[in-house]
Amino acid sequence: HGRNDTPVWQRIYWAVSIGLVSAILLTAGGLNALQTMTIASALPFAVILLLALVGLIKALRVEAHKKASLAMNSHPQPSDTDGGWKQRLSTIIQCPNEATANKFVAVTARSAMESVSAELALNQVESKIVGDVNKLTLHVDHGPEHSFVYGVKCAKHQQPNFTSEQDETNVDNSNEDYYRVEVHLAEGGQDYDIMGWSKQAVINDMIDHYQKHLHFLHLVR
């Protein structure tokens, strides 16, 4: 079933089976019989490879459409209130510790996801929120088509040299690590930090990615 860590008995079974078949062919007809059997068994596998090639082309086509949808620029919207940018800048400079990042995920990010999920429900779109202390994901179901996934995850990084030490409640000076709250989509991590954003800013970011996802679904139809 696509697993790399197959059971030991299965590996033993195939090793013994291949060894027995090879031994019987060598005993019955020598090296020529073994070579003939190898070529004959490879022919059906060539058909399978051709089918896999068709699947690869389709997957690459979907990947190209996804890349095009992510590159689409939606109309800019205000992401914060007048004072929110100051809090966000302060959080970036101070390099938050794990507890602060987890609190942001549990409070701000979850509240933003719950608001978006409730609004989607009013528009007859199913969604669910899953996660734990340091990771939270919003899944929007689109039936047989690709689902929308927007997740936030606490990620540990090494502190830069310019780290401020003015706020002892947010900065962990016991080590050289700090935490970012990074966005993850179905395609993987997006390599940007939303730590310190307001609830409205997180909602706007989710809506922006959801709009790009709907554009992607339009392209693959």
Backbone bond lengths (Angstrom), bond angles and torsions (degrees), N, CA, C in turn:
res aa  C-N    CA-C-N  psi(-1)  N-CA   C-N-CA  omega(-1)  CA-C   N-CA-C  phi
1 H - - - 1.473 - - 1.523 111.55 -
2 G 1.312 117.51 36.26 1.457 121.13 177.54 1.512 115.24 80.26
3 R 1.332 117.67 7.66 1.465 120.01 -179.36 1.519 110.64 -84.33
4 N 1.334 115.53 141.54 1.467 120.16 175.67 1.521 112.31 -85.69
5 D 1.339 116.81 -30.56 1.466 121.14 -179.62 1.534 109.42 -91.56
6 T 1.331 116.72 67.45 1.459 121.07 -178.86 1.531 110.55 -68.75
7 P 1.354 117.86 154.76 1.470 120.71 -179.76 1.532 112.21 -61.45
8 V 1.307 116.53 154.04 1.471 121.33 -178.35 1.521 110.45 -63.02
9 W 1.351 117.52 -41.97 1.460 120.00 -178.36 1.515 111.77 -60.78
10 Q 1.330 116.84 -33.10 1.458 120.04 -179.76 1.516 111.00 -70.48
11 R 1.325 116.85 -40.13 1.464 120.18 178.08 1.527 110.95 -66.30
12 I 1.327 115.90 -40.20 1.469 119.73 177.81 1.530 110.40 -64.08
13 Y 1.333 116.64 -41.91 1.468 121.38 -179.25 1.524 111.35 -58.58
14 W 1.343 116.77 -48.35 1.453 119.50 -177.52 1.532 111.51 -71.12
15 A 1.308 118.20 -36.80 1.468 120.73 178.24 1.526 110.98 -63.50
16 V 1.343 116.90 -44.90 1.466 120.96 179.05 1.526 110.77 -67.11
17 S 1.336 117.15 -41.79 1.469 121.27 -178.65 1.528 111.33 -62.30
18 I 1.326 116.46 -47.91 1.468 120.10 179.64 1.528 110.50 -64.00
19 G 1.324 115.95 -40.23 1.460 119.21 178.41 1.523 112.58 -63.22
20 L 1.344 117.33 -41.68 1.462 121.05 179.43 1.523 111.49 -66.27
21 V 1.349 116.68 -44.38 1.469 119.79 179.10 1.526 110.55 -61.04
22 S 1.320 116.89 -44.15 1.472 120.41 179.46 1.525 110.82 -63.48
23 A 1.320 117.09 -42.14 1.471 120.26 -179.47 1.526 111.33 -64.52
24 I 1.349 116.85 -41.95 1.468 120.75 179.53 1.526 110.80 -64.65
25 L 1.330 117.93 -43.54 1.462 121.14 179.86 1.527 111.71 -65.02
26 L 1.333 116.80 -39.77 1.467 119.66 177.98 1.523 111.19 -66.31
27 T 1.338 115.35 -37.82 1.468 119.26 -179.84 1.523 111.13 -70.40
28 A 1.355 116.11 -38.99 1.462 119.60 -174.67 1.524 112.70 -78.33
29 G 1.319 117.36 -43.22 1.469 118.53 -173.24 1.503 115.02 -135.03
30 G 1.302 118.02 3.72 1.445 120.47 178.95 1.520 113.03 79.48
31 L 1.322 115.12 -160.22 1.460 121.00 -175.43 1.532 112.13 -67.49
32 N 1.334 116.99 -34.75 1.462 119.99 -179.96 1.525 111.82 -61.98
33 A 1.323 117.40 -40.24 1.465 120.65 178.76 1.519 110.80 -65.53
34 L 1.327 117.41 -39.00 1.464 121.00 178.74 1.520 110.65 -65.33
35 Q 1.346 117.47 -41.71 1.457 120.79 179.06 1.525 111.62 -65.97
36 T 1.333 116.60 -40.94 1.465 120.84 178.96 1.518 110.93 -63.09
37 M 1.329 116.47 -42.98 1.462 120.94 179.65 1.532 110.74 -64.13
38 T 1.327 116.02 -38.61 1.468 119.85 179.97 1.529 110.96 -63.78
39 I 1.331 116.68 -44.04 1.473 120.86 179.82 1.523 110.67 -66.89
40 A 1.330 116.96 -41.48 1.465 120.67 -178.61 1.525 111.54 -65.94
41 S 1.323 117.66 -38.37 1.464 120.57 -179.99 1.523 112.12 -74.56
42 A 1.327 117.24 -21.93 1.465 120.40 -179.89 1.520 112.12 -78.25
43 L 1.355 117.59 -22.50 1.460 120.15 -177.88 1.532 113.23 -62.44
44 P 1.344 120.20 -48.36 1.479 118.78 175.98 1.523 112.74 -62.14
45 F 1.327 116.04 -32.98 1.455 119.12 -179.84 1.528 110.98 -67.31
46 A 1.349 116.88 -29.75 1.463 120.05 176.77 1.523 110.90 -63.62
47 V 1.341 116.99 -36.72 1.463 120.70 176.41 1.527 110.28 -64.43
48 I 1.322 116.13 -40.60 1.467 120.48 178.30 1.525 110.47 -62.83
49 L 1.329 116.45 -38.77 1.461 120.14 178.82 1.529 111.10 -65.51
50 L 1.325 117.80 -36.56 1.458 120.29 177.05 1.519 111.00 -64.53
51 L 1.339 116.92 -40.42 1.464 120.25 176.66 1.525 110.72 -65.22
52 A 1.343 115.98 -39.17 1.460 119.65 177.47 1.516 111.44 -64.92
53 L 1.336 116.72 -33.14 1.458 120.77 178.42 1.533 110.68 -65.09
54 V 1.335 116.38 -39.38 1.464 120.05 176.64 1.526 110.37 -62.16
55 G 1.347 116.06 -43.47 1.462 120.06 177.56 1.518 112.22 -62.86
56 L 1.345 116.37 -36.86 1.470 120.45 178.63 1.522 110.96 -64.91
57 I 1.332 116.74 -41.72 1.468 120.60 179.22 1.526 110.60 -62.43
58 K 1.330 116.40 -42.55 1.463 120.10 178.03 1.533 111.01 -63.38
59 A 1.343 116.58 -41.65 1.465 120.44 -179.91 1.521 111.11 -64.88
60 L 1.337 116.86 -39.87 1.463 120.49 178.40 1.528 110.74 -66.39
61 R 1.319 116.70 -35.10 1.459 120.38 177.56 1.528 110.94 -64.67
62 V 1.347 116.02 -43.77 1.462 120.20 177.22 1.525 110.75 -63.29
63 E 1.344 116.11 -39.69 1.467 120.32 -179.97 1.528 110.81 -64.07
64 A 1.326 116.26 -38.93 1.468 119.80 178.81 1.524 110.99 -65.64
65 H 1.333 117.11 -40.69 1.458 120.11 177.77 1.526 111.04 -65.58
66 K 1.334 116.15 -37.77 1.465 119.51 179.34 1.520 110.72 -65.23
67 K 1.332 116.44 -40.66 1.463 120.08 178.66 1.517 110.61 -64.26
68 A 1.330 116.14 -39.32 1.469 119.73 179.55 1.523 111.19 -66.75
69 S 1.340 116.84 -37.82 1.462 119.48 -179.70 1.525 111.58 -68.97
70 L 1.346 117.63 -36.18 1.461 120.63 178.53 1.529 111.31 -69.47
71 A 1.329 116.19 -26.18 1.467 119.47 179.66 1.519 112.21 -81.43
72 M 1.332 116.90 -9.92 1.460 120.10 -179.32 1.519 110.35 -68.46
73 N 1.303 117.18 131.91 1.462 122.50 178.97 1.519 109.80 -96.47
74 S 1.327 116.20 117.10 1.458 119.92 176.04 1.527 109.36 -85.43
75 H 1.318 116.66 170.07 1.457 120.16 -179.45 1.526 110.06 -66.13
76 P 1.319 119.18 131.06 1.458 120.89 179.51 1.516 111.66 -63.97
77 Q 1.326 115.49 142.12 1.452 121.51 179.04 1.523 108.91 -129.22
78 P 1.304 117.80 150.76 1.469 119.51 176.58 1.503 110.41 -62.09
79 S 1.319 116.28 130.82 1.455 120.71 -174.29 1.514 113.26 -105.69
80 D 1.295 117.37 -1.20 1.450 116.91 -175.08 1.521 110.77 -161.18
81 T 1.315 113.94 169.86 1.456 121.05 174.31 1.516 109.55 -87.84
82 D 1.339 116.78 177.82 1.455 120.32 -175.87 1.529 112.63 -60.66
83 G 1.345 116.22 -37.32 1.456 118.15 -176.45 1.509 114.23 -95.03
84 G 1.339 118.08 -8.30 1.451 120.69 -175.59 1.508 114.17 -67.07
85 W 1.330 116.50 -33.79 1.454 118.90 -177.96 1.526 111.59 -65.32
86 K 1.335 116.68 -29.24 1.470 119.82 178.65 1.521 110.59 -67.87
87 Q 1.337 116.60 -41.80 1.466 120.64 177.61 1.523 110.57 -64.18
88 R 1.321 116.10 -41.10 1.461 120.40 -179.38 1.524 110.99 -64.89
89 L 1.334 117.60 -44.34 1.458 121.47 178.32 1.516 110.96 -62.34
90 S 1.338 116.82 -41.39 1.458 121.23 179.27 1.522 110.96 -62.43
91 T 1.336 116.93 -40.94 1.462 121.04 -179.65 1.515 110.74 -65.64
92 I 1.343 117.17 -40.13 1.458 120.66 -179.37 1.518 111.11 -63.98
93 I 1.323 116.72 -43.33 1.464 120.52 -177.19 1.522 111.82 -69.52
94 Q 1.347 117.38 -36.86 1.452 121.17 -172.52 1.531 113.56 -80.23
95 C 1.344 119.20 -13.57 1.460 122.82 179.28 1.531 111.42 56.98
96 P 1.317 119.52 86.38 1.465 123.69 -173.03 1.521 112.93 -63.80
97 N 1.331 115.05 154.54 1.457 120.24 175.54 1.528 109.75 -88.72
98 E 1.335 116.01 -177.59 1.460 120.76 -174.50 1.521 111.91 -65.26
99 A 1.323 117.36 -40.87 1.460 120.57 -178.39 1.529 111.51 -63.54
100 T 1.330 116.88 -40.35 1.462 120.61 179.43 1.524 111.07 -66.64
101 A 1.341 116.40 -41.28 1.469 120.28 179.42 1.528 110.49 -65.78
102 N 1.334 116.93 -43.03 1.466 120.49 179.03 1.531 111.19 -62.99
103 K 1.326 116.61 -38.02 1.461 120.38 178.70 1.524 110.53 -65.22
104 F 1.331 116.80 -39.11 1.464 120.22 178.33 1.529 110.54 -62.32
105 V 1.333 116.31 -42.65 1.465 120.43 179.06 1.517 110.83 -64.49
106 A 1.347 115.97 -44.80 1.466 120.35 -175.33 1.522 112.89 -71.52
107 V 1.317 117.72 -29.29 1.466 120.44 -174.99 1.527 111.41 -103.56
108 T 1.323 116.84 -67.26 1.469 120.37 -173.44 1.522 112.35 -69.23
109 A 1.341 116.17 -52.10 1.468 119.50 -176.93 1.529 111.25 -63.96
110 R 1.319 116.96 -43.70 1.470 119.44 179.69 1.526 110.81 -64.01
111 S 1.322 117.15 -42.62 1.464 119.83 178.73 1.522 111.28 -61.04
112 A 1.332 117.13 -40.73 1.468 120.83 178.57 1.525 110.93 -64.68
113 M 1.319 116.57 -43.24 1.464 120.16 179.34 1.523 111.69 -66.05
114 E 1.315 116.95 -38.90 1.465 119.86 178.33 1.521 111.45 -64.25
115 S 1.332 116.95 -37.69 1.464 120.31 178.25 1.523 110.92 -65.79
116 V 1.336 116.92 -44.45 1.464 120.60 179.26 1.525 110.11 -66.11
117 S 1.328 116.98 -41.87 1.466 120.70 179.52 1.522 111.33 -62.53
118 A 1.330 117.53 -40.45 1.463 121.19 178.87 1.524 110.93 -65.26
119 E 1.334 116.88 -39.86 1.463 120.00 179.50 1.529 110.86 -68.76
120 L 1.330 116.69 -37.09 1.460 119.95 176.43 1.527 110.95 -63.52
121 A 1.341 115.97 -38.92 1.467 119.59 178.99 1.527 111.30 -62.87
122 L 1.322 117.17 -36.34 1.460 120.47 177.34 1.529 111.74 -64.76
123 N 1.340 116.29 -23.85 1.463 121.49 178.53 1.537 111.78 -101.67
124 Q 1.331 116.13 21.42 1.463 123.10 177.09 1.530 113.40 58.58
125 V 1.326 116.62 37.23 1.454 121.96 175.11 1.518 108.42 -114.96
126 E 1.335 117.13 123.07 1.455 121.18 -177.22 1.524 111.17 -79.26
127 S 1.320 114.92 139.13 1.459 120.66 177.08 1.518 109.39 -152.43
128 K 1.318 115.79 161.22 1.459 120.55 177.60 1.521 109.55 -148.36
129 I 1.326 115.26 154.17 1.458 122.22 179.20 1.522 108.33 -114.76
130 V 1.308 116.72 125.05 1.460 121.69 179.24 1.525 108.67 -128.44
131 G 1.330 115.86 156.44 1.456 119.62 177.88 1.502 112.90 148.73
132 D 1.324 115.02 -174.44 1.456 121.89 -179.95 1.528 109.17 -134.89
133 V 1.329 116.05 -147.39 1.464 120.60 -172.30 1.524 112.18 -65.75
134 N 1.328 117.42 -45.42 1.469 120.15 -173.15 1.517 114.08 -111.78
135 K 1.331 117.16 10.68 1.458 120.44 -179.75 1.517 110.08 -148.87
136 L 1.326 116.54 131.96 1.460 121.38 -176.68 1.524 108.29 -141.50
137 T 1.342 116.12 137.63 1.467 120.07 -176.12 1.517 110.12 -138.05
138 L 1.340 114.85 136.33 1.457 122.07 173.49 1.523 108.44 -103.84
139 H 1.339 116.40 121.27 1.460 122.62 178.04 1.531 108.32 -107.87
140 V 1.313 116.32 125.56 1.464 122.03 176.34 1.522 107.86 -112.73
141 D 1.322 116.18 116.99 1.454 121.37 -174.47 1.528 110.99 -84.53
142 H 1.341 115.52 131.24 1.461 121.34 176.22 1.526 111.04 -121.79
143 G 1.313 116.55 33.09 1.450 121.38 176.37 1.514 112.30 65.09
144 P 1.348 117.29 -127.97 1.470 119.75 -177.68 1.530 113.63 -73.24
145 E 1.315 118.11 -11.64 1.465 120.82 -179.61 1.525 110.03 -90.07
146 H 1.322 115.64 175.33 1.462 121.03 -176.11 1.530 110.40 -64.82
147 S 1.319 116.10 129.52 1.461 121.06 177.80 1.532 110.22 -77.03
148 F 1.324 114.96 155.00 1.467 120.14 176.85 1.522 108.90 -93.97
149 V 1.318 115.70 132.21 1.466 121.79 -179.10 1.515 108.66 -128.00
150 Y 1.331 115.89 124.55 1.467 121.46 175.18 1.525 106.99 -130.32
151 G 1.302 115.69 115.25 1.458 120.06 -177.90 1.512 112.66 -125.91
152 V 1.321 115.64 153.99 1.465 121.89 173.04 1.527 107.76 -124.46
153 K 1.311 115.85 140.55 1.463 120.58 -175.25 1.514 110.08 -143.95
154 C 1.326 116.10 135.66 1.468 121.06 175.90 1.524 109.37 -75.19
155 A 1.310 116.49 127.38 1.458 121.83 -179.08 1.518 109.66 -127.18
156 K 1.323 115.77 133.31 1.469 121.13 -178.26 1.522 110.88 -87.78
157 H 1.333 115.84 135.50 1.456 121.87 179.00 1.524 109.04 -138.14
158 Q 1.321 114.94 164.12 1.464 119.97 177.89 1.513 110.00 -81.76
159 Q 1.320 116.59 137.74 1.457 121.10 -177.97 1.524 110.87 -67.74
160 P 1.347 117.34 140.08 1.466 119.98 173.62 1.530 110.44 -73.06
161 N 1.306 116.10 166.90 1.467 120.85 -175.62 1.516 113.40 -70.39
162 F 1.336 118.38 -20.53 1.466 120.52 -175.29 1.510 112.69 -89.72
163 T 1.354 118.51 10.38 1.458 121.88 -174.83 1.519 111.92 -54.51
164 S 1.335 115.69 131.68 1.461 121.20 176.46 1.515 110.30 -81.76
165 E 1.331 117.49 147.11 1.459 121.56 179.82 1.527 110.92 -119.92
166 Q 1.302 117.20 27.65 1.450 119.74 -176.22 1.522 112.06 -78.01
167 D 1.337 117.43 -34.16 1.458 120.26 -175.85 1.514 109.41 -107.73
168 E 1.316 117.31 98.63 1.450 122.35 -176.93 1.518 112.65 -70.29
169 T 1.335 118.13 -17.78 1.472 120.37 -179.13 1.518 111.93 -77.50
170 N 1.322 117.64 -26.34 1.456 120.73 -178.12 1.514 113.71 -103.15
171 V 1.321 117.65 -21.28 1.448 121.51 -176.07 1.524 109.51 -106.68
172 D 1.322 115.66 131.06 1.456 121.58 176.73 1.520 108.50 -96.89
173 N 1.320 116.28 102.77 1.459 120.94 -176.95 1.520 112.75 -86.14
174 S 1.339 118.51 1.98 1.451 120.87 -178.05 1.523 111.40 -77.17
175 N 1.340 118.35 -15.96 1.450 121.08 176.77 1.527 108.59 -146.77
176 E 1.314 115.77 -176.89 1.452 120.61 -176.34 1.529 111.66 -103.03
177 D 1.327 117.95 22.48 1.457 121.76 -178.00 1.524 111.15 -106.73
178 Y 1.318 115.24 152.63 1.460 121.01 171.32 1.526 107.55 -142.24
179 Y 1.316 117.61 170.95 1.463 121.24 -172.85 1.527 111.25 -122.58
180 R 1.319 114.63 138.68 1.454 123.34 173.82 1.527 109.17 -113.32
181 V 1.316 116.07 149.86 1.472 120.96 173.69 1.519 106.37 -104.56
182 E 1.322 116.06 99.77 1.456 121.77 -171.96 1.523 111.65 -98.44
183 V 1.322 115.55 148.71 1.469 122.48 -179.14 1.522 109.69 -88.24
184 H 1.330 115.48 135.14 1.459 121.75 176.82 1.525 108.94 -127.25
185 L 1.329 116.01 130.35 1.457 122.54 174.30 1.524 108.86 -106.42
186 A 1.328 116.29 -177.77 1.459 119.67 178.64 1.524 111.01 -61.34
187 E 1.333 117.01 -25.94 1.453 121.88 -179.03 1.522 112.72 -84.46
188 G 1.319 117.41 -6.63 1.457 120.69 179.63 1.520 112.39 122.37
189 G 1.322 115.70 -171.46 1.454 121.27 -178.60 1.514 112.66 -68.06
190 Q 1.343 115.77 145.05 1.466 121.79 -178.21 1.529 112.69 -100.89
191 D 1.328 116.80 -1.28 1.469 122.27 172.45 1.525 113.91 61.41
192 Y 1.325 117.60 35.79 1.463 119.12 169.83 1.518 109.62 -139.74
193 D 1.320 115.14 156.17 1.455 123.35 -170.14 1.524 110.35 -107.37
194 I 1.352 116.67 132.50 1.472 120.21 177.37 1.529 110.96 -111.06
195 M 1.317 117.64 11.25 1.458 120.98 179.24 1.530 110.23 -60.08
196 G 1.332 116.49 128.62 1.456 121.14 -179.73 1.515 113.86 92.98
197 W 1.321 117.99 -6.76 1.455 119.62 177.73 1.530 110.01 -70.60
198 S 1.303 116.41 153.04 1.454 120.57 174.83 1.525 109.63 -76.78
199 K 1.321 116.28 167.20 1.455 121.19 177.38 1.521 110.81 -58.56
200 Q 1.334 116.86 -42.76 1.463 120.65 -179.31 1.524 111.27 -64.32
201 A 1.336 117.13 -37.45 1.459 120.32 179.36 1.529 110.78 -66.22
202 V 1.327 117.18 -39.90 1.466 120.82 178.08 1.524 110.31 -65.67
203 I 1.330 116.64 -40.99 1.471 120.39 177.40 1.527 110.23 -61.03
204 N 1.329 117.34 -45.48 1.461 120.74 179.28 1.521 111.62 -60.42
205 D 1.332 116.36 -37.61 1.460 120.21 178.85 1.527 110.63 -66.58
206 M 1.336 116.95 -41.68 1.466 121.06 177.11 1.519 111.28 -62.16
207 I 1.324 116.71 -45.79 1.462 121.05 -178.94 1.523 110.40 -63.40
208 D 1.337 116.69 -38.25 1.458 120.56 179.64 1.523 110.54 -62.16
209 H 1.339 116.52 -46.78 1.464 120.45 178.63 1.531 111.46 -67.40
210 Y 1.334 117.04 -34.28 1.461 119.70 178.97 1.533 110.50 -67.71
211 Q 1.315 116.39 -37.74 1.459 120.28 176.57 1.529 110.42 -63.19
212 K 1.316 116.90 -41.67 1.461 120.32 177.66 1.530 110.87 -65.32
213 H 1.338 116.67 -35.73 1.465 120.14 178.76 1.531 110.46 -65.90
214 L 1.324 117.66 -42.44 1.463 120.61 177.85 1.529 110.77 -64.05
215 H 1.326 116.60 -35.62 1.466 120.37 175.36 1.528 110.08 -64.48
216 F 1.328 116.96 -38.62 1.462 122.01 176.51 1.532 111.07 -62.19
217 L 1.339 116.96 -44.30 1.464 119.70 177.77 1.520 111.52 -61.96
218 H 1.332 116.08 -34.78 1.466 120.15 176.70 1.528 111.01 -65.11
219 L 1.322 117.49 -38.23 1.464 121.30 -177.12 1.528 111.83 -70.34
220 V 1.334 117.57 -36.84 1.474 120.02 -174.50 1.520 112.40 -82.34
221 R 1.322 119.57 -9.32 1.465 120.92 179.46 1.523 110.89 -70.56
